């Protein structure tokens, strides 16, 4: 399951193109919407999009965006001028399936990530 952009993604989208510059890292890229927007900025030299979800990485790569599997910064090397992150922020819901939790749950209380 790939996180479908919601209101929070669209709110960030307005600022990504305006504020991103240089080398950009998009953590938890999901659908890649924020990485795509960064690539459209004239001030951005390159974008690396990372996600723990293999499906998301495959989707973003299919859009021509440099992407790889990484749990937050675990597989990220180098320095970046801009880091974008729309983290999962909901508390654990015991009724939610494990696959969906990866995209939505930010920890026991929601803010741990």
C-alpha positions, 0 to 999 in steps of 0.5 A: 500500500502506498500512502495517497496524498491527503491535505497534509501533503498538499499543504507541504506541496505549496512550500516544497517548490518555493523553499527547496534548493540544492540537493534535496532528500525526500524521506518517506516519499510515498507517492513521490508527490513532494519529490516531483514538486522539488524536481520542478524547482529551478533551485534544485540540483538533485532529489533523492527519495527514500521510503521503507515501502518497496512499492513506493520506491518502485513507483517513484523510480518509474517516474524517473526520480532517484529513489531507494529503500531506507528506514528514515536515514538508515541507507542515506549517505551524504549531505543535503541542502533541503530535507522534506518529510511528511511523517506518519503522525497518527497514534497506533490503532490496534484495528489497523492492519500492519501494512497500513500502519507503515504509512499512517502510524507515527508511534504509540502516541503518534509523534515518536517518528 
